[in-house]
Amino acid sequence: MIYRPLYVDKIMAYVDTPFVKILTGIRRCGKSTILKMIIEKLHKERGIPMEQIVSYRFDSMEYEDMTAKQMYQELKSRLCPDGKTYFLLDEMQEIKGWEKVVNSLASDFNVDLYVTGSNSRMMSSEISTYLTGRYVAFRIYTLSFQEYLTFKSQYAKVDDIHKEFANYIRLGGFPATHLHAYGQDEVYTIVRDIYNSTIFSDIVKRNQVRKIDQLERVVRYTFNNVGNTFSAKSISDYLKAERRSLDNETVYSYLEKLEKAYLLHRCSRYDLNGKEILKTQEKFYLADTSLRYSVLGYNDDTVASSLENVVYLELCRRGYTIYIGKTGDGEVDFVATRQNEKLYVQVTQRINSEKTEKREYERLLEIRDNYPKYVLRTDEFAGGNYEGIITMHVADFLLSDAY
């Protein structure tokens, strides 16, 4: 196992507290492995005897027809008579009514609970009802660029960070694709399997979607328009032009289901002048850039929007709430806030003319406050500051501790 301190250290801070620790994220992002890391830490660093640590994986065929009552009885039978029991319960959403089981265990026994799941039923209203104020949630993402470099260094020499960054954009960050020196075709085969299992298990099967071809057309549209603002009406109009009628409400429903399966992240626009969140023309980003390429094929022309995607995900990993900033007649790619902190980020693949340079920097110069402002790019550039705006290579920004 390759240690992922970004998550493990945060979760370990809540060991032996009364909170249920809930880990969520897209399939195969590493939740199960993180649970194994927690088991190792509990045993080796905290000295918890292994007989007090109990783990289950509920997506196993062994538990396919298990009811919540049966789950409760099973887990109750594993309680340690002498001391606290540490339950690590993987893919809990497979058992209907699991929330009641967890609540009962947490209320009635001396336990410490860790739970994972791959869709947002893990964060549904049922959890709020049964576990109000009694859980802490951890969103697990695919590998950051820093984690990608750590994984790759296990089997290959890492020399040129900027060259590796180009590979990271193209191959994405699902942990399973970076355990060995896989080629592009092998990586995309693995990612397509993750994509297909997510679509059919977490969306089609769970929601009894009948018109799968419609769903896949919506998926392809969103994958093809990463980094572009659009609405449900935009998708509906596009499909109508292709003689595929689909009303706005159905499109909204599909987008919501894709979000709940953690395939998509919705990013709203924020009016920097009016200081309000706008409800139209949002952007969507993918859980991982490799999803787009495994489904639609790799294309150099899409790198610019993939750059936005990886910056968006990195800001999410670091706990920022992110919006698209609407200025008077343009946009700032990201306005990121975290408690009392704020930063503005503009992402561009290259600046090859004075006109482009003016566009990228002027939008930030229009903002009259003293919060940090960044222009991130991947081409060669001189100097690192433009009238107070920090210019960085995207890869260096992702590895930086400065924000």
N, C-alpha and C positions, 0 to 999 in steps of 0.2 A: 504493500500500500504506500502511496505517495501522500504524505501528510498535507492537509489543507487547513492551515492555521486560521485563515480568514474566517472560517465558519466554526471549526472545532473550539478555538479559544473563546469565542463569544458564547457558545452553547455551554461550555464547561463552567462558565461564570455563574450559571444557574443550577449547578448540581446541588442537590439536597435542599432546594427551595421548594415552596408549595406549588410552583407553577408547572403545568404540563408543557413540555417543550415540543412544539410542532414544527416539523421541517417540511416545506413544500417546494415544488419546482417541477419543471418538465421531466418526463421520463428520461432516465439514464444520465441525469446531470450529476450523479454521485451521492445521492441521499443515503443509499444503503451502505456505501463504503464509509461515509461519515459516521453512521451508527457504529460500524465496526471499530472505527478510530476512538469513538467515545467509550466503547467497551474496554478497549486496550488501556485508555487513560484511567478509567475507573478502577481497573484491576491493578495496573502497574504503578500508577502515580498516587492514587487515593487508597490503595490497599484493600479494596473491596473484594471479598472472596468470590470466586466464580459461581459458587452455588447461590449467591444472592443476586446474580445478574442473569436475567431471563430474556431471551430474544425470540421473536416470531416474525415470519414473513408471510403475510396473509394473501399474497397473490399466488401462492402455491396451490396446486390442485388439491392438496390435502384439506384445504379449508374452503373449497369452492362453494359448498352448500351450508356452510356454518351460519347459524343465526347469532344475533347479539346475545341471547340468553346462553347459548352454548359457549360463546366466546368468554362471557363473564365467568361461567363455571370452570372453563379450562384455565383461565388466568388465575382465578381464585385458588385453584388446586396447586398452583406453583408458588404461592406465597411462602416466603421464608418464615419459619416459626420463631427464629431468634434473630431479630434485626430487620432492617429495611430491605425491601425487594426493589431492584432496579429493573423496570420493564422497558425494553426497546422494541417497539412494535412497528414493523415496516409495512407500507401499503395498506394502511388501515381502512381506507375508503372502500375497499372491496367488501367489507361487512356492513350491511345496512344497520344503522342504529349504533355504530361504534361509539358515538359521542356519549350515549348513556352509560356504556360500559366504562369508559375512561373516567367519567364523572363519578360513578359509583366507587371505582377503585381508589380514586384520589380522595374521596370523602370518607371512606370507611376503613382504609387500611394504611399501614406505614409503607408507602411506596414512593418511588421517584420515576416519573413517566416521560418517555421520549417517543414521539409518534411521527411517522412520515406519510406522505401521500402525494399523488401525481396530478390531482385536479382540485379545483377550488371548492369542491364539496368539503374539503378540509377546512375551509374558511367561511363556510356558509352560515346562515342565520341559526341553524341548529347548534353549532358550536357556541355561538354567542349566547344562546338560550341556556345551554347546559354548563358551559364553562366560563360564564361571565367573570372577567377579572382574574381568571385562574389559569390562563395560558400565556405563553410568549411565543411569537411566531418568528421563524427564520426562513427567509426566502433563499433557496440555493440556486445558484446560476451555473452555467457551464464554465469551463476554465477561463479565467482572466488571462491576459497576455503574460503576466508574471507567472501564473501557474502553468501555462502552456510551456514556457521556457524551462521551468523546473521539470516537467514531465519529459520533455524532449532531451534534456541533458542526461537523463538516465540511460539513453541508448545511442546518442549522437553528440558530436561536439557542436556547441553553439558559439559561433564567431561573430557574424554580422547581425546585430539586433534588427536593423532596418530590413534586411533581407528576410529574416525570420518573421518579421511582422507581415510581410506580403504573404508568406505561407499561412500564417495565422488567419488572415482575412479569408484566404481561399479555402482552408481546411476546417476552420471553425474550432470550437473548444469542447466538444463532447469528450469526456475523459477516456472512454473506451477506444477512441480513434487515435489516441496518442500514447498508448501503452507499448506500442511497437512501431517500427519504421514502415507504416502503411503508405502505399501510393495513393494518389488522388482517387482513382476508381474504387479502391478498397474502402477508403474513408466514406465516399458517397454511398456505397452499398450499405455500410453500417448505418449511416444517417437516414437513408431512405427507409430502412427497417424501423428505426425509431419513429420517423414521421408516420409511416403506415400504421404502426401499432397505436400511436396517439390518436390519429384520425378515426380509426375504426373501433378502438376500445373505449377511448375517453369521450368521443363525440358521437359517432354513428350508433354504436351499440347502446351507450348509456342514455342517449337522448332519443333513440328510435328514429333517427333521421332516415327518411325513405328515398329522397331524391339526392343520392350521393353525388351524381354528376354536377348538380347545382352547387353543392357545398365545395366541390373541388374547383369549380370555376371561380368561386369567391376566393378560395385559398390562393389560386394562381394569380388573381388580380392583386391581392394584397402583397404577395411575395414579389410581384413584378413592380410594385409601387412603393417599396420601402423608402422612407425619407421624403415621400411626396404627400402633400395634404390632399385628402379626399374625404368624401362622405358616403353614406349608404346610397344616396341618390346617384352619386358618381358611378358606383358599381352597377346599380340598377339600370342606369342609362347605357352603360357600356354593354351590359348583357343584352339589353333590348336591341341595340344596334347589331348584335350578333344573332338576333332572332331567338333569344333565350329570355323569356319574360320572367322577372323576379321582382316582387314588390319590395319597397324599402324596409318594411317590418321584418320580412324574412331575412334580408341581408343583415339587418341589425342583430337578429337572432343568431345567425351564423357567426358573425364577428364576436359576439359575446361568448359563444361556445368555444371559439378558438382561443379567446383570452382565458377562459376557465380551464382549458387544458394546458395553459402556459405556453402555447405556441407563439402567441402575439402579445405585445405590450402596447397599450394605447397611450399616446402622448398628446395631451390637450394643448391648445394655444392659450397664451396669456397676453392680454393687452397691456403693454408696458406703460401706456399713457393713461388708460382708463382704470388700471389696476383691477382687472376682473378676468376671470376665466371665461373663454369663449367656447360655446357649445357646438360650433360648426368647424368643418375642415380640419379634422384631427390628423395626426400621423400615426402610423403603426410601425413598430420595429419587431424583429424576429427574436426568438429566444436564443438563436445562434445563426451566424451568417451561413454556415454550411447547409442549413435547411433549404435556403433559397437555391443554392447551387446543386444540391442533390436532386431537387425536384425539377428545376428549370434548366439546369446546365450552367456551367461557368462561362462568364462573359466579362472581358476586361472593362467594358463600358459600365458595368454595375459596381465597380470598386468604390466610386465616390459615395454612393448611398450606403455601402457596407461599412465605410469608415464612420459615417454617422452612427450606424447601428452599434459598432463596438464601443464608441465613446459613450453612447446612451447607456449601454449595459454596464460599463465601468462606473459611471456615476451612480447607477442603481446599486451596484455592489457596495459602494462607499456610503450608502444611506441617504443619498440626495433625493428630494422630490423634484421632478423635472418637467418643465414646460417648454413649448416653443414660444419664443418672445416675439410678439407682433409690435413692430414700430410703426411710425406714421405711414410709410409706403414700402415697407419691407419686413424681413424677419431676421431674428437672431436664432440660430439653430437650437441652442439650449440655454434656458435660465434654470439654474440648479440651486435649490435652497436646502439647508440643513440646519435646523435650530436657528441661530442668529447669523449663520453664514450664508453667503450667496456668491455665485460666480456666473459669468456669461461666457459661452463657448461658441465659436464659429468654426466649422469644420470644412475644409476644402482639400481636394486632391492635389491641386497645383494652382499657382498664381502665375500666369504667363503673359499678363498685360497690365498696363496701368489701370485700365478700366476695371479689371477683375479685382486688383488690389484695392482700388477705391471702394468698390462695392463691399468687399469683405470687412474692411476696417471702418468705413464710415458708419455702418450700422451700429457698431460698438461705440464709436465716438459720440453718437447721438445720445447715449445713455449717460446722464449726468449724476453719477454717484461714484463712490470710491471703492466699490467691490471689484475684485480681480476680473480681468477680461482677457480671454485667450483667443488667438487664431491658431488653429492646428492644421498642419499640412504635411504632405509626404514628399515634396520636391526639395531641391536644394535652395537654401535662402541664406542671406547674410544678416547677421545681427539677430538679437532676440527681443527687441523692444521697439514698438512703433507708437510714439506719443502715449506711453503708459500701457499700451496693450502688449501682452506677452505673446511672442510667436514661438511655437514649439513644433517639433515633429510629433505626429500623433503617437508613435511608439514611445517616445520619451515622456509624453504626457501620461500615458497609461502606466508607466513604471514609476512615475514621480510620487513622492510623499508630500508634495507641497500644497495639496488641496484636500 
